[in-house]
Amino acid sequence: MRGKIVKGIAGFYYVHAEDLQIYECRARGIFRRENIKPLVGDDVELEVLDQQEKEGNIRKILPRRSRLIRPAVANIDQALVIFAIRKPEPNFNLLDRFLIMMEQQGLPSVICFNKSDIASAQDRADLQSAYETCGYQVFFISVKEEEGLREVRRVLQGKTTTVAGPSGVGKSSLINCLYPQAEMETGAVSEKIDRGRHTTRHSELFALDGESYIMDTPGFSSLQLFDMEKEELKDFYPEFREYEDGCRFRGCVHVSEPGCSVKAALAEGRISKVRYHNYTVLYEELKERKKY
């Protein structure tokens, strides 16, 4: 039988199988001998040992489409980056860090702004102007009022999606709204391995249907940028690209050089001031880090 690893704790792997049941599995010894570690998100072949107790062994790990480093998970298709429009006020520097982290790992991002029920039309317009022009899909939702969730479900369909964002913005509430069984199902597994109630201390996938999964993870709490040279940072701001050929100097980093087309576009309002400010702050951070 085939399935997908949805959680791994203390040497046990919980596999959501073709029959829509979750099996508690061990990995075969050959994986340890060959230094292969099963990851959450892996598609696997499993052998059922006890149908009633839902126990089995993982026999084979199927080829991975992708692998993330932080957190260590496999076969993720996209990231849903969640921030609140209000309460807490969005930290745009932090948002850009999340987006860059995802791009560094080759993961496309969708931005989801929660708590739209307490935001103004101008708030929405400003955020759309700043981020949709960069090529990101932007959704405005209210988990509390259950508004905008149909569009979110549509973008999740047929994909394995990781959720990222700071605390207090409604990540867990959104997951519970999309998949109400999450707390109940996690509680049942936790009881079996004597782990108390659910908290996000490990990566876990929830099956929205037979082909769509969403992942709750603690793995995006560290927001230092991955190792990169300061000159590489501009490559993670897609809105710069259409103007870069017009810069006077080849390799322009769009900070202090004369004849910079990116800065000209900024002055004309074609590039978001907030995004450009974040870029310069992160550029200086990388510059200072290089000194030590």
Secondary structure by P-SEA (a helix, b strand, c coil): cccccccccccbbbbbcccccccbbbbccccccccccccccccbbbbbcccccccccccccccccccccccccccccccbbbbbccccccaaaaaaaaaaaaaaacbbbbbbbcccccccaaaaaaaaaaccccbbbbbbbbcccccaaaaaaaaacccbbbbbbcccccaaaaaaaaccaaaaaaaaaaaaaccccccccbbbbbcccccbbbbbccccccccccccccccccccccccccccccccccccccccccccaaaaaaaaccccaaaaaaaaaaaaaaaaaaac
